[in-house]
Amino acid sequence: MEKIDTCGMSCPQPVLMTKNALDNNPNGVDIIVDNNTAKGNVERFLKHSGYSISVKQREDIFIIEARK
């Protein structure tokens, strides 16, 4: 599964990177974010795009797993 690291980026960059990754991997990707705003925006985008998501937290980062 492709992983994209958006740590240190502010919105809308994490959402745009997620969209681009899903264009190439429509079955799903893992997105790494480091703030709650990006986490919430990416989650909303994924839900509206029909993906199921699960979120894991490791220290100061979140790993969002998006799957069709």
C-alpha positions, 0 to 999 in steps of 0.5 A, spaced: 500 500 500 502 506 498 504 511 503 504 518 503 507 523 508 504 530 509 507 532 515 509 539 516 504 541 510 498 545 511 491 544 508 489 544 503 496 540 501 494 534 505 488 533 501 490 534 494 496 529 495 491 524 498 487 525 492 493 525 487 495 518 490 488 515 490 488 517 482 494 512 481 491 507 487 484 507 487 483 501 492 486 505 497 492 509 500 495 510 507 496 518 509 501 520 514 499 527 518 501 531 524 496 535 526 488 535 527 486 540 522 489 535 516 487 529 519 479 532 519 480 534 512 483 528 509 478 524 513 472 528 510 475 528 503 475 520 504 468 519 507 465 523 501 469 519 496 466 513 498 472 510 502 472 507 509 478 509 514 481 507 520 486 511 524 492 509 528 496 514 532 503 514 534 506 519 538 505 526 534 502 523 528 496 520 525 496 514 520 489 514 516 488 508 512 483 509 506 480 503 503 475 501 498 
